[in-house]
């Protein structure tokens, strides 16, 4: 059974940072493309970042230069370092692999 469990969300002021983590079981993150998505109220779910088995990455244009996705093969986990956050980053953030989703973690950016 595949499980993805996100953590690390919270309330942060504009310009602040958060680090999200996704603990994975049932699949090996080293051999799968891992994604982070986000969904704000009333909006579609957008792909924010991905990391491929070969370590290449892609990012949503709006987060390039501010977010960094990484993978910890030893812990079978992926992370999303988010810097210089702004209010448009407010959303529920989800970890994804193939058809498997976590339950999400809320990120709120507000002064």
N, C-alpha and C positions, 0 to 999 in steps of 0.2 A: 504494500500500500504506500503510495506516494503522499508525502506530507510536506508542505512548505509553511513555515511559521515566521511571519515578519515581526520585527520589534524595532524600537528606537524612535518611534514617532513622538510628537509632543508639540508644545507651544513654544514658538521662538519669535524674537523680534526681527524686523527687517534688517538684513545684513548679517544675521546670525548663521550658525551652522548646525547641522544634525547629521548623524550617521545612522542609516538604516541597515539592519541585518536581516538575513533570511536563512534560517536553519532548515536544511533539506534532509529528508530521509526517503528511502525507496528508490532513488535514482542517484547517479554519480554526477555531480556538477561538473567534474573534469571533462566529461564526455558529452555534455549537453549544452546547447545555447540557452543561457539564462537571461531572463528579461525582468526589468522593472517597468511597471505601468503605473499610471495615476489617473484618478477620476475625481474631478471637482463636481459639486452639486449642479445638476442640470446640464452637465457636459458629457461628451463621449469619453471613453477610456482611451488614453493616449499612451503609446509606448515611449518611455522616457530614456531608457538605456538598455543595452544588451551587451553581453560578453560571450564570445564564441569559444569553442574548445581550444582553438589556437591562440586565444587571448586577444584577438582583435575585438574592437568595441565600436559601437555606434550610439549616437545620442540624438535626442530631439533637439532641433536647432535652438529652441528657447533655453536649453540648459547647458549647451556647449560652453566649456571653459569654467563652469561653476560646479558641475556634478562629475563624479568619478565612480565608475563601477569597477568592482574587483571581486576576485574569487579566492577563497581559502580552501584548497583541495584537502588539506589535512582535517579541517573541521567540516568539510562538505557543506560549505555555506557561501553565500554571496553578500556583498555589501554595496551600499550606495552612499558615498560621501557627498553631502550637499552643502555647498558654501555660498555665501552672499545671497541668502534666500530673500525672496520678495513675496508680496502678497499673492501674486499669481501662481506661486508654487503651492498654495494651500490646496490640499486634496487628500484623498485616501490613496496610499501607495501600496501596490500589490507586487508580489513576487510571482513569476510565472516560468514554467518549463513545459513545453509541448502543450498538452491540454489541462495541465495541472495548475491550480491557483491557490495562493494563500488567502487568508481572510482579510488581509490588509491592515495597515497601521495609519492612523490619522496624523497628518502634518498640518499644523496651523501656523501661519506666519501673520503676526499682527502686532501692532504697537500698542 
